[in-house]
Amino acid sequence: MPELPEIVVLCGSTRFIDLFDKMMLKFTLEGKIVLSVGTHFQDDQGSVWEDEKPMLDELHKRKIDLADRVFVINKEGYIGSSTKSEIEYAIKNDKIIEYLEE
C-alpha cells in the first residue's frame, strides 16, 4: 500500500496571504496535502468575520489536529495572538512545527 502524503497546515496572519499562496504551491508541488486558512477576506475596518472569529480559530485548530506538521508564516518575526494560540495548541498536541523565519 502506498505511503500517505504528509499533511501540512499553514498558520499565520492573513496580512501575508501572498506567502500563504506561495507556501501552498511549494508544499503541493512536493506532494503534500496543504490545509490553510478558510478565509482572508477583510474590509476597511479589519476582518468582516469578527463575530465568527472564535469559531474560525477553533476550526483552524481542528486542521492542526489533522496535520502532521504546522508551518508558521511569521514574516519579519510577526506572530499575532491567534497564531500564538495555534502554536501553543500544536505544541500541546506534539505536532512538528516549522517557521518561515527563525
LINJOTA-V291720 format. One line per field, one symbol per residue. burial: I if it has 9 or more other ideal C-beta (glycine too) atoms within 8 Angstrom, else O. A space follows every 10 residues. Layout:
# LINJOTA-V291720
burial: ???
This chain:
# LINJOTA-V291720
burial: OOOOOOIIII IIIIOIOOII OOIIOOIIOO OIOIIOOOOO OOOOOOOOIO OOIOOIIOII IOIIOOIOII IIIIIOOIIO OIIIIIIOII IOOOIOIOOI OO
